[in-house]
Amino acid sequence: MKKKKKIIIGVSLAAVTAIAAFSFFGKKPQVQAPILETIPLSKSSLTSTVDTSGTVQSADSVNVYTDLTYTVKSVPVKVGDKVSKGQVLCELDSKDLIDTIAQKQSAININSKQSAQKIEASQKKYNDTKNNVDAGLHEQLNAAQERVDTSKSALEDAQKKQADAEKHLKENLNTQLIAAKQSVESAKIALDSAQSKYNDVKKHKKDDDYPETDDVVDELYLRPAREAYNTAKLNYDTALKNLNALNTQVDEERENLAKATQTAQDNYNNAVKSLKALQVTINQDLENTLNGIETDKLLSDDTTAKMELQSLQDKLTKCKVISPVSGTITAVYAKKGSPANGLLFVIEDVGALKLTVKIKEFDIANVKVGMPATITSNSINGKEFKGQLQSISPTAVKDPEGKTASSSKTKTAASNSAVELLNLKPTFWFWMKIRDFA
């Protein structure tokens, strides 16, 4: 059984009125009466015919476009070729695109590897430092703690020495101070007595209270009194010097002990301060390392780059223009060596045709669904095939100025066999008669 060719005939009806009416006017000539001939009357049907024309179109037509502008590398098909869905219609030059994809992929791989290495190194540094701190194995932290412990022990020793020395001063050195003070007091009494005696001798000598001569008085009374005074004065000075020396010694000892204690205190305070500062630094370094890891992870996110790569790969796929349907190529706009952009091919199902016509506005009121239509074309040697009007579009066609150019479209079903219509092709011109039998 031969496969029938599907024909859908669309008729656009134009709204143009063409009514012809005529009459003859003039003077009647002076002629003889005509001889009349009569025929019998009979009943018959009146026929109203609407004539129009148009071009054959495919009912299923697909335009193949591309949004790429690469040069057309090859066009293995031509007008009239039958193609299958998925068949390559043309191929675009994708060399530069392939190079760009390779560079993009290489950059993604390198960046991914470098980022992974950097994150791994940072994570290892963080883990090692954290583990050492938690396990008490951090060298710098341990050294700082050791300085704190050593300085604390030195401070405690200095404080003990100072306390012991103060106790010693109170218990032992106090006795020496008392003795020294008593020596000063005794020497002062002796000095005052010797001073008084010496002054008395000098006064008696001056008053000539002595019967002896001055030389004898000097020898017997004045010189011994003077020597006794000098000796008492020397003893007093020595006792006072010893007391002052003992006080100075005590003060210096106390000052030295206080300085030693303060130095030990300062060393301990500095050690504690250094330890705390180091702990803060280590914790800050750990936090910075963690933040750096998170930042590196964000920077290593290659989602955007992969999306760009995917876009390029999609373009590469589109460099092979594939037929979206099966059918016959009726137009080829792709040209080898020229940039590809926009419409490249038209693919149509030449087995499913439709006829589009325009009818004058006057005739639109006479066209109704179900009316018979007769179509003919030079491609079928003027042979007529019949159809029936199936539908009328509810809207009219507008011209560029918005005015009604034609009525709504209609569809007509053909009744002829497919064999009779084999020579009717898209873009062929045809004539149509739509008849209304009164």
Residue pairs with C-beta under 8 A, 6 or more apart in sequence:
2 418
2 419
3 351
3 418
4 417
4 418
5 351
5 352
5 353
5 418
5 421
5 422
6 59
6 351
6 352
6 353
7 352
7 353
7 354
7 355
7 387
7 413
7 414
7 421
7 424
8 59
8 352
8 353
8 354
8 355
8 411
8 412
8 413
9 354
9 355
9 373
9 375
9 387
9 411
9 412
9 413
9 414
9 432
10 57
10 354
10 355
10 356
10 357
10 409
10 410
10 411
10 412
11 52
11 54
11 355
11 356
11 357
11 359
11 367
11 373
11 389
11 409
11 410
11 411
11 412
11 432
11 434
12 54
12 356
12 357
12 358
12 359
12 393
12 397
12 406
12 407
12 408
12 409
12 410
13 357
13 358
13 359
13 363
13 364
13 367
13 392
13 406
13 407
13 408
13 410
14 52
14 358
14 359
14 360
14 361
14 363
14 364
14 405
14 406
14 407
15 359
15 360
15 361
15 362
15 364
15 396
15 404
15 406
15 407
16 360
16 361
16 362
16 363
17 360
17 361
17 362
18 360
18 362
19 362
45 437
45 438
46 437
46 438
47 435
47 436
47 437
47 438
48 366
48 435
48 436
48 437
48 438
49 433
49 434
49 435
49 436
50 359
50 363
50 366
50 367
50 433
50 434
50 435
50 436
51 431
51 432
51 433
52 357
52 358
52 359
52 431
52 432
52 434
53 357
53 429
53 430
53 431
53 432
54 355
54 356
54 357
54 358
54 429
54 430
54 432
55 355
55 356
55 426
55 427
55 428
55 429
55 430
56 353
56 354
56 355
56 377
56 424
56 425
56 426
56 427
56 428
56 429
56 430
57 353
57 354
57 355
57 356
57 426
57 427
58 330
58 348
58 349
58 350
58 352
58 353
58 354
58 426
59 349
59 352
59 353
59 354
60 325
60 327
60 348
60 349
60 352
61 330
61 346
61 347
61 348
61 349
61 426
62 324
62 325
62 327
62 346
62 347
62 348
63 343
63 345
63 346
64 89
64 321
64 323
64 324
64 343
64 344
64 345
64 346
64 347
65 342
65 343
65 344
66 92
66 318
66 321
66 340
66 341
66 342
66 344
67 318
67 341
68 92
68 315
68 318
68 319
68 340
68 341
69 339
69 340
69 341
70 92
70 93
70 94
70 96
70 97
70 319
70 339
70 340
71 92
71 93
71 337
71 338
71 339
71 340
72 90
72 91
72 92
72 93
72 334
72 335
72 336
72 337
72 338
72 339
72 340
73 90
73 91
73 92
73 93
73 94
73 336
74 90
74 91
74 336
75 89
75 90
75 332
75 334
75 335
75 336
76 88
76 89
76 90
76 91
77 83
77 87
77 89
77 90
77 329
77 332
77 345
78 329
78 332
79 329
79 330
79 331
79 332
80 328
80 329
80 330
81 328
81 329
82 326
82 327
82 328
82 329
83 89
83 323
83 326
83 327
83 328
83 329
83 347
84 323
84 326
85 323
85 324
85 325
85 326
86 322
86 323
87 322
87 323
88 320
88 321
88 322
88 323
89 321
89 322
89 323
89 329
89 334
89 344
89 345
90 321
90 334
90 340
90 344
90 345
91 319
91 320
91 321
92 318
92 319
92 320
92 321
92 340
93 319
94 316
94 319
97 312
97 315
97 316
97 319
98 316
100 312
101 309
101 312
101 313
101 316
104 305
104 308
104 309
104 312
105 309
107 305
108 302
108 305
108 306
108 309
111 300
111 302
111 305
112 300
112 302
115 296
115 297
115 299
115 300
116 300
118 296
119 293
119 296
119 297
119 300
122 289
122 292
122 293
122 296
123 293
125 289
126 286
126 289
126 290
126 293
129 138
129 282
129 285
129 286
129 289
130 286
131 137
132 138
132 139
132 141
133 141
133 282
133 286
136 142
138 282
140 278
140 282
141 275
141 278
141 279
141 282
144 271
144 274
144 275
144 278
145 275
147 271
147 274
147 275
148 268
148 271
148 272
148 275
150 271
151 264
151 267
151 268
151 270
151 271
152 268
152 271
154 264
154 267
154 268
155 261
155 264
155 265
155 267
155 268
157 264
158 257
158 260
158 261
158 263
158 264
158 265
159 261
159 264
161 257
161 260
161 261
162 257
162 258
162 260
162 261
165 253
165 254
165 257
166 254
166 257
169 250
169 253
169 254
173 246
173 250
176 246
177 243
177 246
177 247
177 250
180 239
180 242
180 243
180 246
181 243
183 239
183 242
183 243
184 236
184 239
184 240
184 242
184 243
186 239
187 232
187 235
187 236
187 238
187 239
187 240
188 236
188 239
190 232
190 235
190 236
191 229
191 232
191 233
191 235
191 236
193 232
194 225
194 228
194 229
194 231
194 232
194 233
195 229
195 232
197 225
197 228
197 229
198 225
198 226
198 228
198 229
200 225
201 221
201 222
201 225
202 222
202 225
204 210
204 221
205 214
205 217
205 218
205 221
205 222
210 216
210 217
210 221
212 220
321 334
321 340
321 344
321 345
323 345
323 347
324 347
325 347
325 349
327 347
327 348
327 349
327 350
328 347
328 348
328 349
328 350
329 345
329 346
329 347
330 346
330 347
330 348
330 350
330 426
330 427
331 345
331 346
332 344
332 345
333 342
333 343
333 344
333 345
334 340
334 344
334 345
348 426
350 425
350 426
353 421
353 424
353 426
354 411
355 375
355 412
355 430
355 432
356 409
357 432
358 397
358 405
358 406
359 367
359 406
359 407
359 434
361 404
361 407
364 407
366 436
367 389
367 392
367 407
367 410
367 434
367 436
368 389
368 392
368 436
369 389
369 390
369 391
369 392
369 410
370 388
370 389
371 388
371 389
371 434
371 435
371 436
372 386
372 387
372 388
372 389
372 434
372 435
373 386
373 387
373 388
373 389
373 412
373 432
373 433
373 434
373 435
374 384
374 385
374 386
374 387
374 432
374 433
374 435
375 384
375 385
375 386
375 387
375 414
375 430
375 431
375 432
376 382
376 383
376 384
376 385
376 430
376 431
377 423
377 424
377 428
377 429
377 430
377 431
378 428
378 429
379 423
379 424
379 425
379 428
380 420
380 421
380 423
380 424
383 420
385 414
385 415
385 416
385 420
385 421
386 414
386 415
386 416
387 412
387 413
387 414
387 415
388 412
388 413
388 415
389 410
389 411
389 412
389 434
390 410
390 411
390 412
390 413
391 410
391 411
392 407
392 408
392 409
392 410
393 407
393 408
393 409
393 410
394 408
395 408
396 404
396 405
396 406
396 407
396 408
397 404
397 405
397 406
397 407
397 408
397 409
398 404
398 405
399 405
414 421
424 430
